[in-house]
Amino acid sequence: MHILNALYAQNDEYKKVTSQVAGIKHPYLNVGRIEGGTNTNVVPGKVTFKLDRRMIPEENPVEVEATIRRVIEQAASERAGISVEIRRLLLANAMTPLAGNAPLVEALQKHAATVIGEPVPAVGTPLYTDVRLYVERGIPGVIYGAGPRTVLESHAKRADERLDLEDLRRATKVVARALSDLLAG
């Protein structure tokens, strides 16, 4: 618990760091999995947890990881008998906008406004998607999808995550029309 409390105290500090990318507020972390113990009346001899630390585009991944490690190691050192082993499972750099994204963004916005009937702003989102792998290699890419505009509205990663089929139809039309424009040009 001491380590978790230290991590969530650090998470409060992340709220003071803001991104310049519209749609992305601040970095954050979440401990999403905790395992340990054999029974309710036995103190666990070992506990493992996995955390997800979402970076904003302005952050340096090396510094982010060093801070997480320092927070965990410091908290562990403050309690006798606690030792820690820290392993990175995945490093997912934050996606950053590329100049080459503009034609794709413009085509999607143009057709989204027509199909949906209102402007769709270009904003960042704190999601983990594979498009970041292309962008890291200099290949323009954007995230565009159907449904609610925010993660909270979509109930993403929750039992009631959902998508209205009409939203899917509209998004399909937007993508098809945008691709038609880009391939014709």
N, C-alpha and C positions, 0 to 999 in steps of 0.2 A: 504494500500500500504506500509505503514511503516513496518508492520509485514512481509509482503512478501519480501520486500527488505532485511530485517534482515535475513530471512531464506536463501535467495539466497546468501547473503554475507557469511553465515555459510557454504553453499554448496561449495563456493570457497575454504574455509578452508579444506574441506574434500578432495579436490584434492591433498593436501599435505601429506595425509595419504595413504600409499601404503600397499597392501596385499602381503604376501609371496606366495599366491596361484597363480600359473600360470593361466592366463586368466582373473583374476579379478584385476582391477587396483586400485580402491579406492571406499570408500563409497560415496553415493550421496543421494540427496533428490529431489523430484519433487512434486510440488503442481499440482495435476491432476484434481481437481474439485473445483470450486468457485461458490457460489450461494448467491444472495442477491438482495434486491431492488424490487420495484414494477413497476417502470417506469423510462425512461431515464431522466426525469426532477425532480426526487425525490432522495434525498440522502438516501441511505439505512439505516434503523434503526438497521438492523442486517445483518451480512455477515458470512457465514460459508465457510470453505474450508477444504479439505481433502488432506493430504500429504502422500507420500510414501517415507520412509527412508530406503534405502537398506544398510544393514550392510555387512561388510567383516568378514570372520571367526575370525579374531583377535580381534574383538570388543566385549565389554561387553554390553549386551542389557540394563542393568539398567543405565549405564553411558550414553549410546546413548539417551535414553528417557529423562533423566535428562537434558541433554544439549539442546535438542529440546524444552523442557518446559521452560528452563531458557531463551533461545533466544526469544521465543514468549512472555513470561511474561515481560522481559526487554523492548522489543520493545513497548508493549502495555503501559507500565508505563511511557514511554516517550511522550505520547500523551494524553492530557486531554480528559476525557469522554469515553475512551476506556476501556472496561472490556473484559476479555476472559474466556472462559470455554474450557478446554482441556480434550479430552477423547481419550484414546487409543482404536482403533477399533480392532487391531490385532497385535500380536507380533509374527513375523516369524523370528526365529533365522537363521543366516547364516548356511548353510550346511558345515560341516567340514569333511575332508576325514577320513575314518576309515581304519585300517589295513586290516580288512576283505574284503575290496573292491577289493583288488588286483586280485583275480582270475576272478572276473567279468570284471574288466577293461581289463585284459590281453586277455580274450576270445573275448571281443568286438573288441579290437584293432587288434587282429589276423585276425578275419573274415572281419573286415572293410577293412583292407589292401588288402585282397584277392578280395573282392567283388567290392570295389571302385577303387582299383588299386594304392593306395597311403597310406602312414601311417596316422593314425588319432591320434593326440596327446591327452593325458589326461590333460584337463584344466578345471579350474573352470569357472562358468558363473554366472552373477548376475541376475539370474531368480528366480521367485517364483514358486516352484513346491512342490507337496505333498511328494515327495521322502524325503524331509528334515525331515518329521515327523517320518519316519522309522529310519533314521540315528540318530536322537535325542535319540532314544530308543536303540541304539547300533546295529541296523540291517543294514548290509551292503547294500548300494544302490548307483547307479550312474544315471546320466542323460545322455541319449543317444537318439538322434533323427535324423530324416531325414532332408535333405535340407541344406540350407546354413550354414556355420560354425559360423557365427556371428549373433547377434540379428539385427544389422543394415542391413546386407545383406538380412535377411529374411523379413524385413519390419514389424517385429512383433509389434502388437498392433496398427497398422496403417490400413487405408482403403485398402491399396494394399498388405496386408500380403498374402503370397502365398507359395505354396509348389509344386514343380515339381513332377508329379506322378512317374517318373522314380526314383527320389530320395527316394520316399516312398517305392517303390519296393525293392531297394537296402538295405535300412535300415531294412525292414522286413526280408530279407535274412540274414543279419548280426545278428539280434537278434535271429532268429530261429537257426542258426548254433551255436551261442554262448551258447544258452540254451541247445542244444543237447549235446555239449561238457560238460557243467557243470553237467547236469543230468546223463550223462554216467559215469562221474568220481566219 
